Amino acid sequence: MWVRCPWHFPLVSRQPASDVSRMSESTQAQTPPENIVLIGFMGSGKSTIGRLVGRRLRFQFLDTDHLVADRARMTIPEIFEKHGEEYFRERETSVLSSLLGVKRHVFATGGGIVTLPRNFPLLRSLGLVVLLSADPEEIYRRVSRNADRPLLQVENPKERVLEMMAARRASYEEAAQFEVNTTTLRHDEVATIIINEARRVFGWPEPAKAR
Ligand code: S3P
């Protein structure tokens, strides 16, 4: 587990979704909102852990993949098939941008959100960016359970997972402020580590101990 300097990227103020390209013009220093943003490779547990953290903090949970799919009225595989990855990435950035300004949320993001540097300041502006990681063997074991990930519908999905993880590693580290390696941890343990870090970063008081 490592910690990075908290607000390395300039935060961006809320912009209309159509105006993402102008974000950098309006960067400004501001206190980050009290949200938690989970990033990480497919199968790192973002949705499961995100839901759990949300329940424990009484924060609302949102998954950017679901928002992209809902807004497009198509499933993620359909979006990739009909419009391609670039279109999906545009929709993904648009969703991130539209979330700026919300509070008391936990977000799970798609595993490829870090493939575009334009998303980095948006992620930081949404809240504390936490990277969930796991060993490649464990990730492969988890993602091979379902077939709804278009980028893994290839002849040798294991090789693909290893290549993609290696190619994205530096971007995940750059985007994140805090990392939890989930390989051997239970979901509730991961959630506790994230909540403790959020408490430290946002200066939340310690919960009262039960007598
Ligand atoms: C992707 C990850 C998926 C989804 C899409 C692309 C990626 O999300 O956004 O299939 O490029 O890693 P999950 O990480 O939630 O599976």
Boltz pocket constraint, residues with backbone or C-beta under 6 A from the ligand:
constraints:
  - pocket:
      binder: B
      contacts: [[A, 40], [A, 41], [A, 42], [A, 43], [A, 46], [A, 65], [A, 76], [A, 109], [A, 110], [A, 111], [A, 112], [A, 113], [A, 148], [A, 149], [A, 150], [A, 151]]
      max_distance: 6.0
